[in-house]
Amino acid sequence: MSDARVARVTEVIAGSPKSFDDAVRVGFERANKTLRGITGLRILEFRVAVENGEMVEYRVRMEVIFILED
């Protein structure tokens, strides 16, 4: 058995009406339900949805890095 590991990256977009931090948490929690072996996140982009002059949703685009199982 080898100590080598292979990782995969998948992209997730998540949103929250509260904050960017909450959008990251929402995205991570959802990814964590499906993906095993998550080792990190990389936030690629921050966006804000605006309606009628008000910020209504904070959005993040992130990469989820996880180890592939044997």
FIMAR-123038 format. One record per residue: x, z, y of N, C-alpha, C in turn. Coordinates in steps of 0.001 Angstrom, whole numbers. Layout:
REC    n.east      n.up   n.north   ca.east     ca.up   ca.north    c.east      c.up   c.north
REC         X         Z         Y         X         Z          Y         X         Z         Y
...
//
This chain:
REC    n.east      n.up   n.north   ca.east     ca.up   ca.north    c.east      c.up   c.north
REC       844         0     -1183         0         0          0       888         0      1245
REC       553      -802      2201      1334      -960       3418       803       -66      4534
REC      1690       319      5455      1276      1087       6627       822       180      7760
REC       919     -1127      7573       520     -2080       8611      -985     -2011      8832
REC     -1361     -2213     10083     -2781     -2217      10433     -3089     -3497     11198
REC     -4305     -3950     11048     -4769     -5117      11786     -6002     -4705     12563
REC     -6018     -5028     13843     -7142     -4670      14694     -7927     -5910     15089
REC     -9146     -5679     15474    -10005     -6732      15992    -10551     -6269     17327
REC    -10889     -7234     18174    -11452     -6938      19488    -12796     -7644     19584
REC    -13796     -6918     20035    -15095     -7527      20297    -15526     -7148     21707
REC    -16271     -8020     22345    -16674     -7786      23732    -18093     -7228     23775
REC    -18288     -6252     24658    -19585     -5601      24831    -19897     -5579     26321
REC    -21156     -5832     26658    -21627     -5685      28032    -22703     -4618     28010
REC    -22572     -3623     28892    -23531     -2517      28919    -23918     -2213     30359
REC    -25102     -1627     30511    -25575     -1288      31850    -26227        73     31882
REC    -26244       642     33091    -26871      1945      33318    -27355      2014     34762
REC    -28504      2619     34997    -28957      2807      36378    -28224      3954     37087
REC    -27423      4745     36327    -26781      5942      36880    -25416      5667     37513
REC    -24475      5069     36721    -23096      4921      37196    -22311      4009     36268
REC    -21124      3604     36738    -20224      2838      35884    -19787      3679     34681
REC    -19476      4951     34920    -19068      5838      33827    -20148      5907     32755
REC    -21395      5988     33177    -22486      6059      32223    -22638      4736     31474
REC    -22416      3619     32148    -22483      2312      31490    -21408      2209     30402
REC    -20209      2717     30682    -19141      2723      29674    -19561      3584     28493
REC    -20108      4755     28769    -20553      5665      27705    -21636      5009     26855
REC    -22611      4368     27500    -23699      3696      26788    -23142      2597     25877
REC    -22227      1782     26405    -21626       715      25620    -20832      1250     24440
REC    -20047      2299     24681    -19254      2897      23605    -20151      3483     22525
REC    -21162      4245     22927    -22038      4884      21941    -22758      3846     21081
REC    -23173      2748     21698    -23841      1698      20921    -22864      1022     19962
REC    -21672       699     20436    -20662        69      19575    -20291      1002     18429
REC    -20222      2288     18706    -19816      3275      17707    -20837      3406     16577
REC    -22084      2977     16808    -23105      2987      15749    -22846      1890     14724
REC    -22209       814     15159    -22024      -364      14303    -20596      -523     13804
REC    -19635      -210     14641    -18225      -450      14322    -17545       841     13889
REC    -16741       750     12839    -15955      1902      12395    -14507      1705     12809
REC    -13810      2781     13019    -12382      2716      13322    -12045      2297     14738
REC    -12924      2604     15699    -12640      2260      17098    -11426      3051     17564
REC    -10452      2344     18153     -9235      3004      18636     -9102      2944     20152
REC     -9933      2144     20814     -9818      2082      22267    -10807      1121     22892
REC    -10894      1221     24207    -11739       342      25023    -10883      -191     26163
REC    -11162     -1409     26586    -10516     -1950      27776    -11621     -2484     28674
REC    -11726     -1915     29864    -12764     -2328      30795    -12269     -3574     31523
REC    -13013     -4669     31376    -12617     -5955      31939    -13254     -6237     33295
REC    -14463     -5739     33494    -15194     -6129      34699    -16249     -5084     35047
REC    -16420     -4874     36330    -17490     -4026      36856    -18398     -4902     37704
REC    -19705     -4759     37542    -20676     -5492      38357    -21828     -4564     38712
REC    -22528     -4919     39771    -23705     -4162      40173    -24856     -5137     40360
REC    -26006     -4808     39763    -27214     -5599      39983    -27921     -5040     41214
REC    -28363     -5935     42088    -29016     -5541      43343    -30409     -6165     43395
REC    -31392     -5353     43767    -32759     -5826      43982    -33283     -5218     45272
REC    -33829     -6062     46140    -34418     -5607      47408    -33457     -4730     48208
REC    -32191     -5120     48238    -31206     -4393      49019    -30759     -3069     48422
REC    -31110     -2800     47171    -30743     -1546      46508    -29930     -1850     45246
REC    -28926     -1030     44995    -28179     -1142      43738    -29044      -536     42636
REC    -29380     -1356     41625    -30310      -887      40601    -29678      -698     39223
REC    -28527     -1344     38985    -27882     -1169      37692    -26387     -1398     37810
REC    -25622      -503     37188    -24165      -623      37104    -23855     -1251     35749
REC    -23029     -2307     35758    -22739     -3022      34520    -21239     -3095     34286
REC    -20861     -2988     33027    -19456     -3130      32642    -19353     -4143     31511
REC    -18266     -4893     31539    -17904     -5776      30427    -16627     -5199     29865
REC    -16627     -4904     28575    -15474     -4241      27990    -15145     -4793     26619
REC    -13879     -4629     26248    -13434     -4949      24916    -13403     -3658     24114
REC    -13899     -3738     22899    -13843     -2608      21962    -12833     -2980     20895
REC    -11811     -2150     20740    -10744     -2416      19776    -10959     -1521     18562
REC    -10940     -2122     17373    -11139     -1333      16163    -10281     -1880     15039
REC     -9931     -1001     14110     -9072     -1337      12970     -9920     -1943     11856
REC     -9449     -3065     11320    -10142     -3684      10188     -9831     -2900      8920
REC    -10862     -2684      8126    -10702     -1952       6874    -10192     -2883      5779
REC     -9524     -2287      4797     -9052     -3064       3635    -10214     -3533      2790
//
